[in-house]
């Protein structure tokens, strides 16, 4: 695999570590971290800072009965949590969201497909399937968009993005990503606002496809 | 361990915004997880307090969001890098320096950092310049992940 050249910015890793990052974006960050030793090292460093704050902060007395409650609970059999590991091209966090099932692709036209994995008031995350040579409709963003490549690669005005690379789009990025030759490009994309397509028709279709 | 850790955890969870009753519940869950998962903790990769910090934040967020947090896959160590004790000592030294650096911070700066790591700031609000000497900690952790160590071997 070629080296990862497009990373997650440090402040976003802090937001992920501390839990303030919306769930949809956390899915992309955790997926990028599943490929990238550099960002895992940053993650470790920020956890160390969090740990230092935990250790040096003021304590608050716990309930007198808490210790015996914990000890009693230790004797009870633990319910094992399901473990979702990477499978095929999909990293663990994507498999987790798919609950282990294969993606359920829905056609968007021109061979482009999507599977919406998660949606809440703060944002949504989807898998995108783009055939080689195909462009994602020209669009700009109302808010933040993170796009992580899981298979193949795409290129746009800002550069080339291969497996493990993440592109960060905001209001200032107006771009036309095109899937490169070779395997179809499969991405995990998260947005906190609907994308604005420039062409008239796709905008009408946006509510239908929830893009 | 319980008597040392539980009050610190409770103070921490309350500063993260939990009401005292919820804080007790989170402390109980976190203490249980620490005991049950102790075998999974690798001191070559992290400080115990860093590991506990993440367990506490994850538990709190899982309860608030009712959605279990996405967790990255483990990246195994490169073949041919075996853990050694100097790595653990190195990480401990870095953690001590980090605590010292936090204690030295200007109160305003410290407040921002506390908020950032307690999940009280959005990513737009978190400045990339936290003022913490994380570069050396990061190198140590990467050392634990194997790659830098191999590079250092190549330089010798």
Interface residues (C-beta under 8 A of the other chain):
Chain A: X9 X10 X11 X12 X14 X15 X17 X18 X19 X20 X21 X23 X25 X26 X27 X29 X30 X31 X33 X34 X37 X38 X40 X41 X42 X43 X44 X45 X46 X47 X48 X49 X50 X51 X52 X53 X54 X55 X56 X57 X58 X59 X60 X61 X62 X63 X66 X67 X69 X70 X73 X74 X78 X81 X85 X86 X91 X92 X93 X96 X97
Chain B: X2 X3 X6 X7 X8 X9 X10 X11 X12 X14 X15 X20 X23 X24 X27 X28 X31 X32 X35 X36 X45 X46 X47 X48 X49 X50 X51 X52 X53 X54 X56 X57 X58 X60 X61 X65 X67 X68 X69 X70 X71 X72 X73 X75 X91 X94 X95 X98 X99 X102 X103 X113 X114 X116 X117 X118 X119 X120 X121 X122 X123 X124 X126 X127 X128 X130 X132 X134 X137 X138 X139 X141 X142 X144 X145 X146 X147
